[in-house]
Amino acid sequence: MTIDMRGVDRVNRGYTGIPTFLRADYAPGLDALEAEVAVLGVPFDEGSPFMPGSRFGPRSVREHSLRFGPAGISDFDTGQTYLRKLLAGRRIVDVGDIDVHPSHPERTMGLLTETIHRIRGAGTMPVILGGDHTLTYPVVRAYDESVHVIQLDAHLDYSEEPEGMTYTNGQSFRLLHPLDHVESLTQIGIRSPRDKMETFEQARDNGSHIATMPAWREKGPEGVIAHIPEGAACYVSIDVDVYDMALVPGCVSGEPGGPSYDEVRETLKAIAGRLRVTGFDFVEVNPLLDVGTGATSYLGALTVATFLGLIAGPD
């Protein structure tokens, strides 16, 4: 017997359907891209020096994003909801993953830069799901407008690597800092004792605005970005290890002493409210290390969805 399901409303539980981010339409080609936001996965972890597995991050974060329905995200304190118009108006699409060429990071990251060029050329804001933190430099170098870069991270990712090792997750921000179109670099949440004092001093001397955890809490969300002109274009990079280690078991580089979800959300709210966000990435979820039903992947999906909602504004 054949059952005709045409015209029947779907329930769309979180365990059904094709896992595009937030169930957005899948747009496999970029030639006719018509959307305000394009979600792109970068399943690359060859830049991780300790343990692989974040290559599965984009897929896992997408799967957990299915738990958010068309009703959007609710803020009970303000009585506002977010994302409903963005989703209902099909203003967001998922363009799938970058093609990864194992053992050829130059080729993979070159393709990433080219893809970001095309997404931005269509007038669309890229949202990138990693993968490891190698990807920020290849993304930002694709920009053809001046931007202020804001990094939420436990680590500086400002190390000097041996010649020929351009694509690792520990040096993206050293590489992008000298780019002519990068107006400033702001690094928030820095606290890892594994970062060298020499590296910290180099980043600071090169003009980086560094907010360690005590400075972040002292200055508050508005204070840590007060040096950036209001309304300026910015690119935001969020490493899941910016969160306190207890919140991110599915991250190989977690550090204690980090912020809560509320502290990160309020900082993203300040960024979205004061600056013009032109793109952002979210990186370093490692599902192979995660616990339970995927606590870290869910936190990742929530963080990306929340920031998208704050950028788009309340419904």
Secondary structure by P-SEA (a helix, b strand, c coil): ccccccccccccccccccccccccccccccccccccbbbbbbcccccccccccccaaaaaaaaaacccccccccccccccccaaaaaaaccbbbccccccccccaaaaaaaaaaaaaaaaaacbbbbbbccccccaaaaaaaccbbbbbbbbcccccccccccccccccccccccccccccccbbbbcccccccccaaaaaaaaaaccccccaaaaaaaccccccccccccccbbbbbbcccccccccccccccccccccaaaaaaaaaaaaacccccccccccccccccccccaaaaaaaaaaaaaaaaaaccc
